[in-house]
Amino acid sequence: MADFCNRDGADRLAAKIQDFWRKKGFDVIVEMRDEGFVSTMRSSRTDVRSDMINGMPTRHLAGEPG
């Protein structure tokens, strides 16, 4: 099972999200935010954030019909 909560996993997840939407003609900005140590997880955590609204992209790629 993949760990998407650490920095490497978050980077892979962000790339997958961007690639998925790019193939469908959308420009999605995805960024990682290091949240530090979380006591309930007993580890540090990296959040993946995007500019999508309700899981849907808001901008088409330049030159794509929209």
N, C-alpha and C positions, 0 to 999 in steps of 0.2 A: 504494500500500500504506500502511495506517495505521500510525503509530508509537505504540504503546501504552506505550513506556518513558519518555516525557517526561510532565510533569505534566498537560498538556492531554489527551493520549491516555489517561493513567491515569484521569483524571476521567470521560472518555467511556466507557471500559471499565467502570468501577465503576457508572455509571448504567445501562448496558446489563444488567449482571449483576443489579442490584437490581430493575430493571423486569421482566426475564424471570421471576425467581422470584416477584415480587409478583403477577404475572398468574396464576401457578399456585397462589397462596394461601400463600406462604411469606414470612417476614420474615428477610432476610439482611442482616447488617451488613458493609459493605465499607469499608475505609479505605485511604488511600494512605500510603506511608512513603517519604520522600525518602532515598535511600541515598548520595547524593553522587557524586563522580567515580569511575568504574570504568575502570581502565586498559585492560582488554581491549576494552571498548566504545568507548573514547576519548571518553566523554561521561558526564554524570551520569545517574542512573537513578531512576525512581520505581516502587516495587513496589506491587502491588495485593494486599491481604490481606483475607481474609474469615473469618467464624466458621463456615464450612461444614466438614464433615468428609468427606474423600474426594470432594469436589466436590458433596456433597448438603447441602441446608439442614437445620437442626436444629430450627427453630421455625416453627409455623404463625402466620399473622396472627391478631390478636385477633378473636374472633368467627367464625373459620373452623373447620370440623370438622377434627379432627386425629387 
